[in-house]
Amino acid sequence: MEVTLLYWHWLVFGMLLMAAEMFIPSFTIFWFGLGAMVVAGLLGVNPEIALSWQLFCWAVGSSVFALLWFKLLRPKMTDRTKAGIAREAIAGESGQVIKAPTEHSRGIVRFTTPVLGDDEWEFICNAEVIMGDRVFIKELSGNTLLVEKR
């Protein structure tokens, strides 16, 4: 008895795997469903592909999609901001002065990683600082950082 899978079998299988992602939120089953969709597309073009080649294409396609997700796309989606965290958690973060304070204006400090959603902040410092100095956050006061030069 020979098993024959048609393109719509793979299409339904892929949709079921993708739908299963709603109940098992690991975001890995999705890629197996997408691999099944690729096999459905291949069978739509050439319906004579043997079952062993269909399974091989599904395994390779799923593996490639999962590998691309975990190695390329997912690392780029990480949130590097400090938005939404407690104000106390930003104490000690360091930044570089890009505009020194004057008598009439506050200075501006830039951080490599955004702090509370912004990478540039006005600051007040008790010590004299110049452009290019490294300063560290002591606390947040309204929309201004209180910093210190170490």
SERO-825995 format. One record per atom (N, C-alpha, C): atom name; x negated, y negated, z; residue number from 1. Coordinates in steps of 0.001 Angstrom, whole numbers, plus 524288, in hexadecimal, padded with zeros to 5 digits. Layout:
% SERO-825995
atom, c1, c2, c3, seq
CA, X, Y, Z, NUM
...
***
This chain:
% SERO-825995
atom, c1, c2, c3, seq
N, 7FCB8, 80494, 80000, 1
CA, 80000, 80000, 80000, 1
C, 7FC84, 7FB24, 80000, 1
N, 7FD3A, 7F7FE, 7FC25, 2
CA, 7FA09, 7F34A, 7FB92, 2
C, 7FD2A, 7EE88, 7FD53, 2
N, 7FA85, 7EB34, 80059, 3
CA, 7FD04, 7E66E, 80244, 3
C, 7FBE2, 7E20B, 7FE6E, 3
N, 7FFF8, 7DF59, 7FCD1, 4
CA, 7FF5C, 7DAEE, 7F948, 4
C, 8016A, 7D60C, 7FBFE, 4
N, 7FDE8, 7D25C, 7FCA9, 5
CA, 7FF7C, 7CD5E, 7FEFC, 5
C, 7FFDD, 7C94E, 7FAA6, 5
N, 80433, 7C691, 7FAA4, 6
CA, 8050A, 7C273, 7F6D2, 6
C, 8038B, 7BD39, 7F938, 6
N, 8034E, 7B93F, 7F5E2, 7
CA, 8019C, 7B41B, 7F7C5, 7
C, 80514, 7B223, 7FC3C, 7
N, 80A35, 7B331, 7FBE9, 8
CA, 80DBB, 7B120, 7FFDC, 8
C, 80D02, 7B3D5, 8051B, 8
N, 80B06, 7B8B4, 8050E, 9
CA, 809CC, 7BB4B, 80A04, 9
C, 80590, 7B837, 80CE9, 9
N, 8017F, 7B6BA, 80A0F, 10
CA, 7FD3E, 7B3B9, 80C66, 10
C, 7FF1B, 7AE4B, 80DF6, 10
N, 80297, 7AC0E, 80ADE, 11
CA, 804B5, 7A6E6, 80C09, 11
C, 807C1, 7A700, 81134, 11
N, 80B13, 7AADA, 811D3, 12
CA, 80E22, 7AB67, 816A8, 12
C, 80A7D, 7AC99, 81B3F, 12
N, 806B6, 7B00A, 81A72, 13
CA, 802F5, 7B15B, 81E90, 13
C, 7FFF7, 7AC72, 8204F, 13
N, 7FE4B, 7A959, 81C86, 14
CA, 7FB82, 7A487, 81DC4, 14
C, 7FEEB, 7A0B6, 820C6, 14
N, 803D0, 7A02D, 81F26, 15
CA, 8075F, 79CA7, 821DF, 15
C, 80871, 79E7F, 82769, 15
N, 808F7, 7A39C, 82821, 16
CA, 809D1, 7A5B2, 82D63, 16
C, 8051B, 7A4B1, 830E7, 16
N, 80076, 7A55C, 82ECD, 17
CA, 7FBC4, 7A441, 831E5, 17
C, 7FB66, 79E79, 83346, 17
N, 7FCA1, 79B26, 82F8B, 18
CA, 7FC79, 79588, 830A2, 18
C, 800A3, 79402, 834A3, 18
N, 8053C, 7966D, 83442, 19
CA, 80960, 79552, 83806, 19
C, 807F0, 79768, 83D73, 19
N, 80510, 79BAA, 83DA0, 20
CA, 80368, 79DD5, 842AC, 20
C, 7FFEC, 79A05, 8459B, 20
N, 7FD84, 7967B, 842CF, 21
CA, 7FA1F, 7928E, 84542, 21
C, 7FD32, 78F12, 848FD, 21
N, 80240, 78E82, 84814, 22
CA, 80572, 78B5B, 84BA5, 22
C, 805F8, 78DF2, 850FB, 22
N, 805C5, 79323, 85118, 23
CA, 80676, 795FF, 855FA, 23
C, 8014D, 79785, 8587C, 23
N, 7FD3B, 797E3, 85565, 24
CA, 7F7F9, 79923, 85754, 24
C, 7F465, 794BE, 85581, 24
N, 7F41F, 79076, 8586E, 25
CA, 7F159, 78BCB, 8568D, 25
C, 7EB66, 78C23, 85701, 25
N, 7E91A, 78FAD, 85422, 26
CA, 7E363, 7902D, 85438, 26
C, 7E0EE, 78DAF, 84F66, 26
N, 7E404, 78C8C, 84B9A, 27
CA, 7E271, 78A63, 84690, 27
C, 7DE67, 78DD5, 843DA, 27
N, 7DEF2, 792EE, 84482, 28
CA, 7DBCA, 7969F, 84183, 28
C, 7DF40, 799FB, 83E02, 28
N, 7E3E5, 79B3D, 83FD3, 29
CA, 7E777, 79E71, 83CAE, 29
C, 7E8F2, 79B92, 837AA, 29
N, 7E91B, 7966C, 837FD, 30
CA, 7EA79, 79333, 83374, 30
C, 7E6FA, 79473, 82ED0, 30
N, 7E1F4, 7952E, 82FCA, 31
CA, 7DE3D, 7960A, 82B85, 31
C, 7DEFF, 79B60, 828FE, 31
N, 7E0CB, 79F3D, 82C00, 32
CA, 7E20F, 7A450, 829B5, 32
C, 7E6E6, 7A3D4, 8263D, 32
N, 7EA90, 7A08C, 827E3, 33
CA, 7EF26, 79F8B, 824A2, 33
C, 7EDB3, 79CCC, 81F9B, 33
N, 7EA0F, 79920, 82002, 34
CA, 7E848, 79667, 81B54, 34
C, 7E561, 79A21, 817AC, 34
N, 7E26F, 79DCC, 819E2, 35
CA, 7DFDA, 7A1CF, 816AE, 35
C, 7E3D1, 7A523, 813C7, 35
N, 7E833, 7A654, 8165E, 36
CA, 7EC59, 7A952, 813CA, 36
C, 7EEC6, 7A62B, 80F56, 36
N, 7EF2E, 7A11A, 8100C, 37
CA, 7F144, 79DC4, 80BE4, 37
C, 7EDAA, 79DC3, 8071D, 37
N, 7E895, 79DFA, 80815, 38
CA, 7E4D5, 79E3D, 803C0, 38
C, 7E59A, 7A34B, 800B4, 38
N, 7E64A, 7A79B, 8038F, 39
CA, 7E72E, 7ACA0, 800EE, 39
C, 7EC4C, 7AC72, 7FDDA, 39
N, 7F051, 7A9ED, 7FFFE, 40
CA, 7F544, 7A95E, 7FD20, 40
C, 7F459, 7A65D, 7F80F, 40
N, 7F123, 7A24A, 7F852, 41
CA, 7EFDE, 79F53, 7F39F, 41
C, 7ECE7, 7A294, 7EF9E, 41
N, 7E92F, 7A5C2, 7F18C, 42
CA, 7E63E, 7A926, 7EDFF, 42
C, 7E9D5, 7AD24, 7EB5F, 42
N, 7ED7F, 7AF4C, 7EE6B, 43
CA, 7F12D, 7B310, 7EC2D, 43
C, 7F4FF, 7B06C, 7E872, 43
N, 7F626, 7AB7F, 7E958, 44
CA, 7F984, 7A8A0, 7E5B6, 44
C, 7F6ED, 7A804, 7E067, 44
N, 7F1B3, 7A781, 7E072, 45
CA, 7EEC3, 7A6EF, 7DB98, 45
C, 7EDC0, 7AC45, 7D91B, 45
N, 7EC41, 7B01B, 7DC51, 46
CA, 7EAFF, 7B55A, 7DA59, 46
C, 7ED8F, 7B96F, 7DDDE, 46
N, 7F22D, 7BB4E, 7DC87, 47
CA, 7F507, 7BEFC, 7DFE4, 47
C, 7F2AF, 7C480, 7DFFF, 47
N, 7EEA3, 7C584, 7DD0F, 48
CA, 7EC53, 7CABF, 7DCC4, 48
C, 7E7D4, 7CB93, 7E096, 48
N, 7E6FA, 7C818, 7E43F, 49
CA, 7E2A4, 7C8A9, 7E7F8, 49
C, 7E3D3, 7CD2E, 7EBAC, 49
N, 7DFFB, 7D0A1, 7EC64, 50
CA, 7E0A2, 7D532, 7EFC3, 50
C, 7E131, 7D37E, 7F573, 50
N, 7E3BC, 7D6BF, 7F89F, 51
CA, 7E4A8, 7D597, 7FE1D, 51
C, 7DF8E, 7D4BB, 80117, 51
N, 7DB9A, 7D7E0, 7FFD6, 52
CA, 7D699, 7D748, 8028A, 52
C, 7D43C, 7D1E5, 8017A, 52
N, 7D4BB, 7CFF5, 7FCAB, 53
CA, 7D2BB, 7CAC1, 7FB63, 53
C, 7D612, 7C67D, 7FDDF, 53
N, 7DB1D, 7C77B, 7FE47, 54
CA, 7DE85, 7C3BB, 800EE, 54
C, 7DCE0, 7C31D, 806A6, 54
N, 7DC07, 7C784, 80943, 55
CA, 7DA60, 7C75D, 80EC1, 55
C, 7D501, 7C4CF, 80F52, 55
N, 7D188, 7C5F8, 80BA2, 56
CA, 7CC59, 7C396, 80BC3, 56
C, 7CCBC, 7BDA7, 80B16, 56
N, 7CFD3, 7BBF0, 8074F, 57
CA, 7D084, 7B648, 80667, 57
C, 7D300, 7B3A6, 80B22, 57
N, 7D6B1, 7B656, 80DAA, 58
CA, 7D924, 7B427, 81255, 58
C, 7D530, 7B396, 816BE, 58
N, 7D205, 7B78C, 81785, 59
CA, 7CE12, 7B759, 81BAB, 59
C, 7CA07, 7B311, 81A9F, 59
N, 7C833, 7B2BF, 815CD, 60
CA, 7C448, 7AEC7, 8147C, 60
C, 7C6AA, 7A94C, 814D0, 60
N, 7CB4B, 7A8A1, 81289, 61
CA, 7CDDC, 7A38A, 812AC, 61
C, 7CEE7, 7A1B7, 81839, 61
N, 7D0F1, 7A53A, 81B7B, 62
CA, 7D20B, 7A3DE, 820EA, 62
C, 7CD0E, 7A278, 823D0, 62
N, 7C8FB, 7A575, 822E6, 63
CA, 7C3FD, 7A46C, 8258A, 63
C, 7C1B2, 79F36, 823E0, 63
N, 7C1FA, 79E0E, 81EE0, 64
CA, 7BFDE, 79916, 81CEC, 64
C, 7C2F0, 79480, 81F35, 64
N, 7C81F, 794DB, 81F30, 65
CA, 7CB47, 7909E, 8216A, 65
C, 7CA1B, 78FE2, 82738, 65
N, 7C9CF, 79438, 82A28, 66
CA, 7C8B8, 793D8, 82FBE, 66
C, 7C344, 79196, 830AE, 66
N, 7BF7A, 79347, 82D9F, 67
CA, 7BA28, 7914C, 82E2D, 67
C, 7B9EA, 78B6E, 82D08, 67
N, 7BC82, 789C8, 828D7, 68
CA, 7BCA3, 78438, 82792, 68
C, 7BF31, 7810F, 82BEF, 68
N, 7C35C, 78336, 82E3B, 69
CA, 7C5FD, 7807B, 8327A, 69
C, 7C261, 77FE2, 83730, 69
N, 7C022, 7841E, 838FC, 70
CA, 7BD17, 783F2, 83DD2, 70
C, 7B7CB, 78151, 83D36, 70
N, 7B57A, 78181, 838A0, 71
CA, 7B043, 77F41, 837EB, 71
C, 7B050, 779B9, 835B4, 71
N, 7B424, 77870, 83272, 72
CA, 7B418, 77354, 82FE4, 72
C, 7B85D, 76FA1, 831C6, 72
N, 7BD38, 77154, 831B0, 73
CA, 7C181, 76DC2, 832C2, 73
C, 7C26A, 76CC8, 83889, 73
N, 7C298, 770D1, 83BB2, 74
CA, 7C3D1, 77036, 8413F, 74
C, 7BFEC, 76CBE, 84426, 74
N, 7BACB, 76D4D, 8434C, 75
CA, 7B72C, 769D1, 84613, 75
C, 7B7F5, 7640F, 844CA, 75
N, 7B9D7, 762DD, 8401E, 76
CA, 7BAB7, 75D6B, 83EA3, 76
C, 7BFAC, 75B2F, 84115, 76
N, 7C305, 75E88, 84322, 77
CA, 7C7FA, 75CCA, 84547, 77
C, 7C7CD, 75BE4, 84B29, 77
N, 7C364, 75CC8, 84DAB, 78
CA, 7C323, 75C06, 8534B, 78
C, 7C399, 75641, 85491, 78
N, 7C635, 7551F, 858C5, 79
CA, 7C6FC, 74FC4, 85A74, 79
C, 7C24E, 74E0D, 85DAA, 79
N, 7BF41, 74A74, 85B89, 80
CA, 7BA98, 748A7, 85E41, 80
C, 7BB83, 743AB, 8615C, 80
N, 7C04B, 741D1, 86163, 81
CA, 7C162, 73D10, 8645B, 81
C, 7C23D, 73E75, 86A08, 81
N, 7C23D, 73A87, 86D38, 82
CA, 7C360, 73B48, 872BF, 82
C, 7C8CB, 73924, 873F8, 82
N, 7CC03, 7386F, 86FE2, 83
CA, 7D13D, 7364B, 870A1, 83
C, 7D486, 73A17, 873D3, 83
N, 7D7A0, 737E5, 87747, 84
CA, 7DB26, 73B10, 87A58, 84
C, 7D8C0, 73D5B, 87F3A, 84
N, 7D3EC, 73C35, 8806D, 85
CA, 7D195, 73E4A, 88529, 85
C, 7D195, 73A1F, 8895E, 85
N, 7D094, 73BAC, 88E1A, 86
CA, 7D07F, 73803, 8927D, 86
C, 7CC1D, 7340D, 891D4, 86
N, 7CD0C, 72F60, 893AE, 87
CA, 7C928, 72B3B, 89334, 87
C, 7C418, 72CA0, 895FF, 87
N, 7C488, 72F92, 89A3C, 88
CA, 7BFE3, 730FB, 89D33, 88
C, 7BC3F, 7348B, 89A14, 88
N, 7BE6D, 73758, 89655, 89
CA, 7BB57, 73B10, 8934B, 89
C, 7B799, 73861, 88F83, 89
N, 7B870, 73362, 88E63, 90
CA, 7B4F6, 730B0, 88ABC, 90
C, 7B03A, 72E5C, 88D69, 90
N, 7B035, 72E40, 8929C, 91
CA, 7ABC7, 72C06, 8957A, 91
C, 7A6CE, 72F02, 89408, 91
N, 7A2B8, 72C0A, 892DC, 92
CA, 79DBD, 72E6C, 89181, 92
C, 79CBE, 72EDF, 88BB1, 92
N, 7A0CE, 72E0C, 8887A, 93
CA, 7A008, 72E34, 882CE, 93
C, 79C5D, 729C2, 8813D, 93
N, 798F7, 72AD5, 87D78, 94
CA, 7953D, 726CD, 87BE2, 94
C, 7967A, 724CD, 8766A, 94
N, 79547, 71FC7, 875AB, 95
CA, 79613, 71D55, 8709D, 95
C, 791D3, 71956, 86F9D, 95
N, 791C8, 7173E, 86AF4, 96
CA, 78DCC, 71376, 86969, 96
C, 7904C, 70E1B, 8689C, 96
N, 78DBF, 70A26, 86AB5, 97
CA, 78FAC, 704D0, 86A37, 97
C, 78EF4, 7030E, 8648C, 97
N, 79346, 7016B, 8620B, 98
CA, 792E9, 6FF7B, 85CAA, 98
C, 793C5, 6F999, 85C75, 98
N, 795BE, 6F75A, 860C7, 99
CA, 7963A, 6F1AC, 86139, 99
C, 79555, 6F055, 866F0, 99
N, 79156, 6ED53, 867E6, 100
CA, 7900A, 6EBD6, 86D41, 100
C, 79407, 6E7E5, 86F4A, 100
N, 7953D, 6E823, 8745B, 101
CA, 798EC, 6E460, 8768F, 101
C, 7967C, 6DEE9, 876E2, 101
N, 799CA, 6DAF1, 87686, 102
CA, 79816, 6D585, 87719, 102
C, 79B48, 6D314, 87B7E, 102
N, 79A5F, 6CE19, 87C75, 103
CA, 79D58, 6CB5E, 8807D, 103
C, 7A330, 6CB5D, 87F55, 103
N, 7A482, 6CB1A, 87A56, 104
CA, 7A9E9, 6CA5D, 878C2, 104
C, 7AC86, 6CF43, 87691, 104
N, 7A9A1, 6D38D, 875F3, 105
CA, 7AC0D, 6D847, 873C2, 105
C, 7A9A4, 6DD2B, 8762D, 105
N, 7AC90, 6E133, 875FB, 106
CA, 7AAC0, 6E63A, 877F4, 106
C, 7A78B, 6E8EF, 873BA, 106
N, 7A455, 6ECA7, 87577, 107
CA, 7A148, 6EFB0, 871C8, 107
C, 7A483, 6F420, 86F8A, 107
N, 7A261, 6F6A9, 86BA0, 108
CA, 7A4F9, 6FB30, 86941, 108
C, 7A126, 6FFB7, 8694D, 108
N, 7A31F, 70431, 86B01, 109
CA, 79FFB, 708F6, 86B2C, 109
C, 7A27B, 70CF9, 86792, 109
N, 79F30, 71003, 864DE, 110
CA, 7A112, 71417, 8614E, 110
C, 79F5C, 71963, 86366, 110
N, 7A2F4, 71D30, 86318, 111
CA, 7A1F4, 72283, 864D9, 111
C, 7A1CB, 72621, 86027, 111
N, 79E85, 72A20, 86060, 112
CA, 79E3C, 72DDD, 85C0D, 112
C, 7A32E, 7312D, 85BCC, 112
N, 7A56D, 7325E, 86053, 113
CA, 7AA54, 7353B, 860A5, 113
C, 7AE6B, 73184, 862D6, 113
N, 7B2E8, 730F8, 86057, 114
CA, 7B6D2, 72D4C, 8624C, 114
C, 7B839, 72E39, 86803, 114
N, 7B8CF, 72A07, 86AE3, 115
CA, 7BA52, 72A2E, 8705B, 115
C, 7BFDD, 72814, 870BA, 115
N, 7C363, 72B45, 872C6, 116
CA, 7C8ED, 729DF, 87327, 116
C, 7CB18, 727E9, 86DF5, 116
N, 7C97B, 72A71, 869B9, 117
CA, 7CBA3, 7295A, 86491, 117
C, 7C8FA, 72515, 86173, 117
N, 7C4E9, 72293, 86395, 118
CA, 7C251, 71E63, 860B1, 118
C, 7BC71, 71EF0, 86157, 118
N, 7B986, 71DBB, 85D3A, 119
CA, 7B3D6, 71E3D, 85DA4, 119
C, 7B117, 71910, 85EC2, 119
N, 7B3F8, 714BA, 85EB4, 120
CA, 7B1B6, 70FA7, 8601A, 120
C, 7B509, 70D29, 8645A, 120
N, 7B268, 70B2D, 8686A, 121
CA, 7B514, 708D2, 86CDC, 121
C, 7B261, 703C4, 86E70, 121
N, 7B57F, 7000A, 8705E, 122
CA, 7B345, 6FB7C, 872F0, 122
C, 7B161, 6FD3E, 87847, 122
N, 7AD3F, 6FAB2, 87A2E, 123
CA, 7AB37, 6FC4E, 87F3D, 123
C, 7A959, 6F7B4, 88275, 123
N, 7A8F8, 6F8B9, 88780, 124
CA, 7A6B8, 6F513, 88B3F, 124
C, 7A25D, 6F809, 88E02, 124
N, 79DE4, 6F571, 88E9D, 125
CA, 79973, 6F7E3, 89137, 125
C, 79706, 6F3F2, 89501, 125
N, 795A0, 6F5C6, 899B4, 126
CA, 7932E, 6F25B, 89D95, 126
C, 78D9D, 6F0F4, 89C0E, 126
N, 78AE1, 6F477, 89976, 127
CA, 78580, 6F37F, 897CC, 127
C, 78580, 6F0FF, 89266, 127
N, 78143, 6EE7B, 89117, 128
CA, 780C7, 6EC1A, 88BF0, 128
C, 77F85, 6F061, 887F8, 128
N, 7827C, 6F076, 883B9, 129
CA, 7819A, 6F44F, 87F98, 129
C, 78106, 6F17C, 87A66, 129
N, 77E2A, 6F403, 876F0, 130
CA, 77D7F, 6F1F1, 871AA, 130
C, 77F58, 6F607, 86DBF, 130
N, 77FD4, 6F455, 868DD, 131
CA, 78189, 6F7EE, 864C9, 131
C, 77DCB, 6FC87, 86469, 131
N, 77FF3, 70154, 86440, 132
CA, 77CC2, 70606, 863D9, 132
C, 77BF7, 708D0, 868FE, 132
N, 77D24, 7063B, 86D76, 133
CA, 77C8D, 708BF, 8728B, 133
C, 78078, 70D26, 87335, 133
N, 77EFC, 7110C, 87635, 134
CA, 7826E, 71568, 87787, 134
C, 78500, 7141C, 87CC0, 134
N, 78A42, 7146C, 87CF7, 135
CA, 78D24, 71368, 881CA, 135
C, 790A0, 71815, 88302, 135
N, 79221, 71881, 88800, 136
CA, 79546, 71CDF, 889D8, 136
C, 79A41, 71AD9, 88C6B, 136
N, 79E8D, 71D7C, 88B77, 137
CA, 7A39B, 71BCF, 88D8D, 137
C, 7A3C8, 71CCF, 8936A, 137
N, 7A563, 718BB, 8965C, 138
CA, 7A67B, 71959, 89BF3, 138
C, 7AC4E, 71A45, 89CB2, 138
N, 7AF75, 716E7, 89A39, 139
CA, 7B523, 7177B, 89A96, 139
C, 7B7CA, 7144C, 89655, 139
N, 7BCE9, 714F1, 89609, 140
CA, 7C018, 71236, 8922E, 140
C, 7C389, 70E4D, 89508, 140
N, 7C3A7, 70982, 8932C, 141
CA, 7C6EC, 7057C, 89578, 141
C, 7CA32, 7031A, 8911D, 141
N, 7CF06, 704C2, 890B2, 142
CA, 7D267, 702EE, 88C75, 142
C, 7D05E, 704CC, 88740, 142
N, 7CF10, 70119, 883C8, 143
CA, 7CCF1, 7026C, 87EAD, 143
C, 7C717, 70152, 87E61, 143
N, 7C49F, 70100, 882DF, 144
CA, 7BF0D, 6FFC0, 8831B, 144
C, 7BC43, 703CC, 88668, 144
N, 7B7B0, 7055C, 884A3, 145
CA, 7B48D, 70913, 8879D, 145
C, 7B0D8, 70622, 88B37, 145
N, 7B033, 70826, 88FDA, 146
CA, 7AC2B, 7063B, 89366, 146
C, 7A7AA, 70A05, 892D2, 146
N, 7A32E, 707FB, 89116, 147
CA, 79EBB, 70B64, 88FF6, 147
C, 79A07, 709C3, 89335, 147
N, 79621, 70D3F, 89348, 148
CA, 79141, 70C1E, 895E7, 148
C, 78CC5, 70DBD, 8925A, 148
N, 78884, 70AF5, 892E6, 149
CA, 783C9, 70C39, 88FF6, 149
C, 78032, 70F2A, 893B4, 149
N, 77E64, 713A9, 89234, 150
CA, 77AFD, 716BB, 895A6, 150
C, 7755E, 71658, 893F3, 150
***
